[in-house]
């Protein structure tokens, strides 16, 4: 008896049977989330100069982040209630409205309201994109699709700040938001045609208001930690935020309408270990994103643009590594690369603690590349492993949680890095001494998170079981 022919997992088969347009729509949704989140950093000085909002820089990020996390977390349930087509089309319109509000803002308050709305729209577009991947693509293609999504995110990491910088230099920062508004409208208009065939869930579903409200409080506490003048107060807010996030898991475990898959807070399960790994590993990496450019400019004499691109090496290596493992098949290969990826992230964080404050630039680039490669090797395969362990009932909410969990980890990591940097003098002024201290201690305090993420990734690829 002949063995059955292996399933075709190549790119040609991925784009067959009408999947290419849907794939393009998903990539556009992820691009809108990633680029809009990143572009604002380079235009905020121009915004502050025109609208008088220098004191509110952090609010532009915090408001966006809170909206994005809450929207991403709720995307799975909303796709079941309204149907994926309608929900995704609405998400694009919400994002467009937020961009228009910021583009036309006469005051900093209106601008910040637009950023909050953009966060909600971006969280939904990316969350619904994850749901679309889970329900529209065969399991044999999941690694490739998630690898492509990682690639889009990596490109956005490079192009987002560059686009913002180009518009800022011409004194026309408002055009950035008009540009994203047009893209969001195109995304919304294409959705009804490209997601045709998806239907609403026939089961009665509701919105987990209690969990979402509690999650909002936790994320807000963590996001506001960056605005605190006192480092110890900032660390206190982070601790309070983490306690509230833990409460979300307890509430959700007993709720009739769940926000997360069954036993998502249990590290013994695949989903629990997977989400924990995503959260902790992302948190451990944020020191480079937040403080890398300033440290490189001070200690290595780089220009702002060049420093940004040295940090961007992380995103490039993430993209290349994700593409390299896109064709991995079988449980053994999946487990091996998840462990290698988690190990690379742990090593990358440790290397940055050693080299960023004193070593030649080549060693810094190597450390950043190691960190990014770790995410590329593991992220898409973590997603696939979690989805493969979820029941049909939990598939939509499980997929929509991927980005929300990682963004929450990013918020925690950024807040911890900020408090640590201020404790060693960064907030009092950027000098060679404070830059060196920040470069060391920010990554030393990130090491426990990196180790926890590595151990969770090891469990995910080993002893964890289906819920």
VEXDREN-2710 file (C-alpha; in Angstrom, 1 decimal):
% VEXDREN-2710
k/r/px/py/pz
1/UNK/0.0/0.0/0.0
2/UNK/1.4/3.4/-1.1
3/UNK/1.8/6.1/1.5
4/UNK/-0.3/9.2/0.9
5/UNK/1.4/12.0/-0.9
6/UNK/2.6/14.8/1.5
7/UNK/0.4/17.9/1.6
8/UNK/1.7/20.8/-0.5
9/UNK/2.9/23.4/1.9
10/UNK/4.7/25.7/-0.6
11/UNK/4.0/29.4/-1.4
12/UNK/2.3/28.5/-4.7
13/UNK/-0.3/26.3/-2.9
14/UNK/-0.7/29.0/-0.2
15/UNK/-1.7/31.5/-2.8
16/UNK/-4.0/29.1/-4.7
17/UNK/-7.8/28.7/-4.6
18/UNK/-8.3/32.5/-4.2
19/UNK/-6.2/32.8/-1.0
20/UNK/-3.8/35.4/-2.4
21/UNK/-6.2/38.4/-2.1
22/UNK/-7.2/37.4/1.4
23/UNK/-3.5/37.0/2.3
24/UNK/-2.9/40.6/0.9
25/UNK/-5.8/42.0/3.0
26/UNK/-4.4/40.3/6.2
27/UNK/-0.9/41.8/5.5
28/UNK/-2.5/45.3/5.0
29/UNK/-4.3/45.0/8.3
30/UNK/-1.1/44.1/10.1
31/UNK/0.8/46.8/8.3
32/UNK/-1.7/49.4/9.4
33/UNK/-1.4/48.3/13.0
34/UNK/2.4/48.2/13.0
35/UNK/3.2/51.3/11.0
36/UNK/0.7/53.5/12.7
37/UNK/2.0/52.5/16.1
38/UNK/5.6/53.3/15.1
39/UNK/5.3/56.3/12.9
40/UNK/4.1/58.6/15.7
41/UNK/7.4/58.5/17.6
42/UNK/9.2/60.5/14.9
43/UNK/6.5/63.1/14.4
44/UNK/5.7/63.9/18.1
45/UNK/8.2/66.7/18.3
46/UNK/6.5/68.4/15.4
47/UNK/3.1/67.8/17.0
48/UNK/4.2/69.2/20.3
49/UNK/5.6/72.3/18.6
50/UNK/2.4/73.0/16.7
51/UNK/-0.2/72.0/19.3
52/UNK/1.7/72.7/22.5
53/UNK/1.7/69.1/23.7
54/UNK/5.2/68.4/24.9
55/UNK/3.9/67.3/28.3
56/UNK/1.7/64.7/26.7
57/UNK/4.2/62.7/24.5
58/UNK/3.6/59.6/26.6
59/UNK/-0.1/59.9/26.4
60/UNK/0.0/59.6/22.6
61/UNK/1.6/56.2/23.1
62/UNK/-0.3/55.1/26.2
63/UNK/-3.7/56.0/24.7
64/UNK/-2.9/54.1/21.5
65/UNK/-1.7/51.1/23.4
66/UNK/-4.7/50.8/25.7
67/UNK/-7.1/51.0/22.8
68/UNK/-5.1/48.5/20.7
69/UNK/-4.8/45.9/23.5
70/UNK/-8.5/46.1/24.5
71/UNK/-9.6/45.9/20.8
72/UNK/-7.2/43.1/20.0
73/UNK/-8.4/41.1/23.0
74/UNK/-12.1/41.6/22.1
75/UNK/-11.6/40.9/18.4
76/UNK/-12.3/37.1/18.6
77/UNK/-15.7/37.6/20.4
78/UNK/-16.7/40.5/18.1
79/UNK/-16.0/38.4/15.0
80/UNK/-18.3/35.7/16.3
81/UNK/-21.1/38.2/17.1
82/UNK/-21.0/40.4/14.0
83/UNK/-19.3/38.1/11.5
84/UNK/-15.7/38.5/10.3
85/UNK/-16.6/40.5/7.2
86/UNK/-18.7/43.2/9.0
87/UNK/-16.5/43.4/12.0
88/UNK/-13.3/43.9/9.9
89/UNK/-14.9/46.5/7.7
90/UNK/-16.0/48.5/10.8
91/UNK/-12.5/48.2/12.2
92/UNK/-11.1/49.9/9.1
93/UNK/-13.6/52.7/9.4
94/UNK/-12.8/53.3/13.1
95/UNK/-9.1/53.5/12.2
96/UNK/-9.8/55.9/9.4
97/UNK/-11.9/58.1/11.7
98/UNK/-9.1/58.2/14.3
99/UNK/-6.6/59.1/11.6
100/UNK/-8.8/61.9/10.4
101/UNK/-9.3/63.2/13.9
102/UNK/-5.6/63.4/14.5
103/UNK/-4.8/64.9/11.1
104/UNK/-7.3/67.7/11.6
105/UNK/-6.7/68.2/15.3
106/UNK/-6.8/71.9/16.4
107/UNK/-5.7/71.0/19.9
108/UNK/-3.6/68.3/21.6
109/UNK/-6.7/66.9/23.3
110/UNK/-8.3/66.2/19.9
111/UNK/-5.1/64.7/18.7
112/UNK/-4.9/62.3/21.7
113/UNK/-8.6/61.3/21.2
114/UNK/-7.6/60.4/17.6
115/UNK/-4.7/58.3/18.9
116/UNK/-7.0/56.4/21.2
117/UNK/-9.4/55.8/18.3
118/UNK/-6.5/54.7/16.1
119/UNK/-5.4/52.3/18.8
120/UNK/-8.9/50.7/18.9
121/UNK/-9.1/50.5/15.1
122/UNK/-5.6/49.1/14.8
123/UNK/-6.2/46.5/17.5
124/UNK/-9.3/45.3/15.7
125/UNK/-7.7/45.2/12.3
126/UNK/-4.8/43.2/13.5
127/UNK/-7.0/41.0/15.8
128/UNK/-9.4/40.3/13.0
129/UNK/-6.4/39.5/10.7
130/UNK/-5.4/36.8/13.2
131/UNK/-8.9/35.4/13.3
132/UNK/-8.9/35.4/9.5
133/UNK/-5.7/33.4/9.4
134/UNK/-7.1/30.9/11.9
135/UNK/-10.4/30.3/10.0
136/UNK/-9.5/30.8/6.4
137/UNK/-6.1/29.1/5.9
138/UNK/-5.4/25.3/6.2
139/UNK/-3.2/24.3/9.1
140/UNK/-0.4/23.3/6.7
141/UNK/0.0/27.0/5.7
142/UNK/-0.1/28.6/9.1
143/UNK/3.6/28.8/9.7
144/UNK/4.1/30.5/6.3
145/UNK/1.3/33.0/6.9
146/UNK/2.5/33.9/10.3
147/UNK/6.0/34.2/8.9
148/UNK/4.7/36.7/6.3
149/UNK/3.0/38.6/9.0
150/UNK/6.2/38.8/10.9
151/UNK/7.9/40.1/7.7
152/UNK/5.3/42.8/7.4
153/UNK/5.9/43.8/11.0
154/UNK/9.6/44.0/10.3
155/UNK/9.2/46.1/7.3
156/UNK/6.9/48.5/9.2
157/UNK/9.5/48.8/12.0
158/UNK/12.0/50.1/9.4
159/UNK/9.7/52.2/7.2
160/UNK/7.4/53.5/9.9
161/UNK/9.9/55.8/11.6
162/UNK/11.4/56.7/8.2
163/UNK/8.1/57.8/6.8
164/UNK/7.3/59.8/9.9
165/UNK/10.7/61.4/9.8
166/UNK/10.4/62.4/6.2
167/UNK/7.0/64.1/6.8
168/UNK/8.3/65.8/10.0
169/UNK/11.2/67.3/8.1
170/UNK/8.9/68.9/5.6
171/UNK/6.8/70.3/8.4
172/UNK/3.7/68.4/7.3
173/UNK/3.1/65.8/10.0
174/UNK/-0.6/65.9/9.4
175/UNK/-0.2/64.2/6.0
176/UNK/1.0/61.1/7.8
177/UNK/-2.5/60.5/9.3
178/UNK/-4.2/61.4/6.0
179/UNK/-2.1/58.8/4.3
180/UNK/-3.1/56.1/6.9
181/UNK/-6.8/57.2/6.7
182/UNK/-6.8/56.5/3.0
183/UNK/-5.2/53.1/3.5
184/UNK/-7.7/52.3/6.2
185/UNK/-10.7/53.2/3.9
186/UNK/-9.2/51.0/1.2
187/UNK/-8.9/48.2/3.7
188/UNK/-12.5/48.6/4.8
189/UNK/-13.9/48.8/1.3
190/UNK/-12.1/45.6/0.2
191/UNK/-13.1/43.6/3.2
192/UNK/-16.7/42.7/2.1
193/UNK/-15.4/41.2/-1.2
194/UNK/-12.2/39.5/0.0
195/UNK/-13.8/37.9/3.1
196/UNK/-16.8/36.7/1.3
197/UNK/-17.9/33.3/2.5
198/UNK/-17.2/33.8/6.2
199/UNK/-20.3/33.7/8.3
200/UNK/-21.4/34.6/11.8
201/UNK/-21.2/32.1/14.6
202/UNK/-24.5/30.2/15.0
203/UNK/-23.9/29.9/18.7
204/UNK/-25.0/32.7/21.0
205/UNK/-22.1/34.7/22.2
206/UNK/-21.6/37.7/24.3
207/UNK/-18.9/40.3/25.2
208/UNK/-16.8/39.6/28.3
209/UNK/-17.3/43.1/29.7
210/UNK/-15.9/42.4/33.2
211/UNK/-12.6/40.9/31.8
212/UNK/-12.2/43.8/29.3
213/UNK/-12.8/46.4/31.9
214/UNK/-10.4/44.8/34.3
215/UNK/-7.8/44.4/31.5
216/UNK/-8.2/48.1/30.7
217/UNK/-7.5/49.1/34.2
218/UNK/-4.4/46.9/34.3
219/UNK/-3.0/48.1/31.0
220/UNK/-3.8/51.7/31.9
221/UNK/-1.9/51.4/35.2
222/UNK/1.1/49.9/33.3
223/UNK/1.0/52.5/30.5
224/UNK/0.8/55.4/33.0
225/UNK/3.8/54.2/34.8
226/UNK/6.0/55.9/32.2
227/UNK/4.4/59.2/33.1
228/UNK/5.4/59.0/36.8
229/UNK/8.2/61.3/37.9
230/UNK/9.3/59.0/40.7
231/UNK/10.8/55.7/39.6
232/UNK/9.5/53.8/42.7
233/UNK/6.0/55.1/42.0
234/UNK/6.4/53.8/38.4
235/UNK/7.4/50.4/39.6
236/UNK/4.5/50.4/42.0
237/UNK/2.1/51.1/39.2
238/UNK/3.7/48.3/37.2
239/UNK/3.2/45.9/40.1
240/UNK/-0.4/47.0/40.5
241/UNK/-1.0/46.5/36.7
242/UNK/0.5/43.0/36.8
243/UNK/-1.7/42.1/39.7
244/UNK/-4.8/43.3/37.8
245/UNK/-3.7/41.3/34.8
246/UNK/-3.4/38.2/36.9
247/UNK/-6.9/39.0/38.2
248/UNK/-8.2/39.0/34.6
249/UNK/-7.0/35.4/34.3
250/UNK/-8.8/34.4/37.5
251/UNK/-12.1/36.1/36.5
252/UNK/-11.9/34.7/32.9
253/UNK/-11.4/31.1/34.2
254/UNK/-14.8/31.2/35.9
255/UNK/-16.7/33.4/33.4
256/UNK/-19.5/32.1/31.2
257/UNK/-18.3/34.2/28.3
258/UNK/-14.5/33.9/28.2
259/UNK/-12.0/36.4/26.8
260/UNK/-9.3/33.8/26.4
261/UNK/-9.2/30.1/25.6
262/UNK/-10.0/27.5/28.2
263/UNK/-7.2/27.3/30.8
264/UNK/-5.2/30.0/29.2
265/UNK/-3.8/31.0/32.6
266/UNK/-2.6/27.4/33.3
267/UNK/1.1/27.0/32.5
268/UNK/0.6/23.3/32.2
269/UNK/-1.4/23.7/29.0
270/UNK/-0.2/24.6/25.6
271/UNK/-2.2/27.8/25.4
272/UNK/-1.1/28.9/28.9
273/UNK/2.6/28.2/28.3
274/UNK/2.4/29.8/24.9
275/UNK/0.8/33.0/26.0
276/UNK/3.1/33.3/29.0
277/UNK/6.1/32.8/26.6
278/UNK/4.8/35.5/24.2
279/UNK/4.2/37.9/27.1
280/UNK/7.5/37.5/28.9
281/UNK/9.8/37.3/25.9
282/UNK/8.3/40.5/24.4
283/UNK/8.6/42.3/27.7
284/UNK/12.3/41.4/28.0
285/UNK/13.1/42.9/24.6
286/UNK/11.7/46.4/25.1
287/UNK/14.8/48.0/26.5
288/UNK/16.4/48.0/23.1
289/UNK/13.4/49.5/21.4
290/UNK/12.8/52.3/24.0
291/UNK/16.4/53.2/25.0
292/UNK/18.6/51.8/22.2
293/UNK/18.6/54.9/19.9
294/UNK/19.4/57.4/22.7
295/UNK/22.1/55.2/24.1
296/UNK/23.7/54.6/20.7
297/UNK/23.7/58.3/19.9
298/UNK/25.3/59.1/23.2
299/UNK/27.9/56.3/23.5
300/UNK/28.6/55.6/19.8
301/UNK/28.1/59.0/18.3
302/UNK/25.5/57.9/15.8
303/UNK/23.0/60.1/14.1
304/UNK/19.3/59.6/15.1
305/UNK/18.5/58.0/11.8
306/UNK/21.5/55.6/11.9
307/UNK/20.9/54.7/15.5
308/UNK/17.3/53.9/14.6
309/UNK/18.5/51.5/11.9
310/UNK/20.9/49.8/14.2
311/UNK/18.0/49.1/16.4
312/UNK/16.1/48.1/13.3
313/UNK/18.5/45.2/12.8
314/UNK/16.3/43.4/15.3
315/UNK/13.3/43.7/13.0
316/UNK/15.3/42.6/10.0
317/UNK/16.7/39.5/11.6
318/UNK/13.2/38.7/12.9
319/UNK/11.9/38.8/9.3
320/UNK/14.7/36.7/7.8
321/UNK/14.5/34.1/10.6
322/UNK/10.7/33.9/10.3
323/UNK/11.0/33.2/6.5
324/UNK/13.8/30.6/7.2
325/UNK/11.5/28.5/9.4
326/UNK/8.3/29.1/7.4
327/UNK/8.5/25.7/5.8
328/UNK/9.1/23.7/9.0
329/UNK/6.8/20.8/9.3
330/UNK/6.2/18.2/12.0
331/UNK/6.1/18.4/15.8
332/UNK/9.9/17.7/16.2
333/UNK/10.9/20.6/14.0
334/UNK/8.3/22.9/15.6
335/UNK/9.5/22.1/19.1
336/UNK/13.2/22.5/18.2
337/UNK/12.8/26.0/16.7
338/UNK/10.6/27.2/19.5
339/UNK/13.3/26.3/21.9
340/UNK/16.1/27.7/19.8
341/UNK/14.1/30.9/19.4
342/UNK/13.5/31.3/23.1
343/UNK/17.2/30.6/23.8
344/UNK/18.3/33.2/21.3
345/UNK/16.1/35.9/23.0
346/UNK/17.6/35.0/26.4
347/UNK/21.1/35.2/25.0
348/UNK/20.3/38.4/23.1
349/UNK/19.1/40.2/26.2
350/UNK/22.2/39.0/28.2
351/UNK/24.5/40.1/25.4
352/UNK/23.0/43.5/25.3
353/UNK/23.6/43.9/29.0
354/UNK/27.3/43.2/28.4
355/UNK/28.0/45.0/25.1
356/UNK/25.7/48.0/24.7
357/UNK/27.4/50.2/27.3
358/UNK/31.0/49.7/26.2
359/UNK/31.6/47.2/23.3
360/UNK/32.3/48.1/19.7
361/UNK/29.2/48.7/17.5
362/UNK/29.6/45.4/15.7
363/UNK/28.9/43.5/18.9
364/UNK/25.8/45.6/19.6
365/UNK/24.5/44.8/16.1
366/UNK/25.2/41.0/16.7
367/UNK/23.3/41.1/20.0
368/UNK/20.3/42.9/18.4
369/UNK/20.3/40.4/15.5
370/UNK/20.4/37.5/17.9
371/UNK/17.4/39.0/19.8
372/UNK/15.4/39.5/16.6
373/UNK/16.3/36.1/15.2
374/UNK/14.9/34.5/18.4
375/UNK/11.5/36.0/17.8
376/UNK/11.6/35.1/14.1
377/UNK/12.5/31.5/14.8
378/UNK/9.8/31.0/17.4
379/UNK/6.9/33.4/17.1
380/UNK/5.0/31.9/14.1
381/UNK/5.6/28.4/15.3
382/UNK/4.2/29.3/18.8
383/UNK/1.1/30.7/17.1
384/UNK/0.7/27.5/15.1
385/UNK/1.2/25.2/18.1
386/UNK/-1.3/27.1/20.1
387/UNK/-3.9/27.1/17.3
388/UNK/-3.4/23.4/16.8
389/UNK/-4.2/22.8/20.4
390/UNK/-7.4/24.9/20.6
391/UNK/-10.9/23.6/20.1
392/UNK/-13.1/25.1/17.4
393/UNK/-15.0/27.0/20.0
394/UNK/-11.8/28.8/21.2
395/UNK/-10.0/29.2/17.8
396/UNK/-11.2/32.8/17.1
397/UNK/-10.6/34.2/20.6
398/UNK/-7.3/32.3/20.8
399/UNK/-6.0/33.7/17.5
400/UNK/-7.1/37.3/18.3
401/UNK/-5.2/37.2/21.6
402/UNK/-1.8/36.7/19.9
403/UNK/-1.1/40.4/19.2
404/UNK/-2.9/41.6/22.4
405/UNK/-0.8/39.4/24.6
406/UNK/2.5/40.5/22.9
407/UNK/1.5/44.2/23.1
408/UNK/0.6/43.8/26.8
409/UNK/4.0/42.3/27.4
410/UNK/5.6/45.2/25.4
411/UNK/3.8/47.7/27.7
412/UNK/5.0/45.9/30.8
413/UNK/8.6/45.7/29.5
414/UNK/8.6/49.4/28.4
415/UNK/7.3/50.5/31.8
416/UNK/9.9/48.4/33.7
417/UNK/12.7/49.7/31.5
418/UNK/11.5/53.3/32.0
419/UNK/11.4/52.9/35.8
420/UNK/14.9/51.3/35.8
421/UNK/16.4/53.9/33.6
422/UNK/15.1/56.7/35.8
423/UNK/16.4/55.0/38.9
424/UNK/19.9/55.2/37.4
425/UNK/19.6/58.8/36.4
426/UNK/18.3/58.8/32.8
427/UNK/15.4/61.1/33.7
428/UNK/17.7/63.7/35.1
429/UNK/19.6/64.1/31.9
430/UNK/21.4/62.1/29.2
431/UNK/25.1/62.0/29.8
432/UNK/27.8/59.4/29.0
433/UNK/27.5/58.1/32.6
434/UNK/23.7/57.8/32.7
435/UNK/23.7/56.3/29.2
436/UNK/26.2/53.6/30.3
437/UNK/24.2/52.9/33.5
438/UNK/20.9/52.7/31.6
439/UNK/22.5/50.4/28.9
440/UNK/23.5/47.9/31.6
441/UNK/20.7/48.0/34.2
442/UNK/17.8/48.1/31.8
443/UNK/18.9/44.7/30.4
444/UNK/19.9/43.2/33.7
445/UNK/16.3/43.9/35.0
446/UNK/15.0/42.3/31.8
447/UNK/16.9/39.1/32.3
448/UNK/14.3/37.5/34.7
449/UNK/11.6/38.1/32.1
450/UNK/13.7/36.6/29.4
451/UNK/14.4/33.6/31.5
452/UNK/10.8/33.1/32.4
453/UNK/9.8/33.4/28.7
454/UNK/12.5/30.8/27.8
455/UNK/11.2/28.4/30.4
456/UNK/7.6/28.9/29.2
457/UNK/8.7/28.3/25.6
458/UNK/10.5/25.1/26.7
459/UNK/7.3/23.9/28.4
460/UNK/5.2/24.9/25.4
461/UNK/7.4/22.7/23.2
462/UNK/7.6/19.9/25.7
463/UNK/5.4/18.8/28.6
464/UNK/2.5/21.2/28.0
465/UNK/-0.8/19.5/27.2
466/UNK/-4.0/20.5/25.4
467/UNK/-6.6/22.1/27.7
END
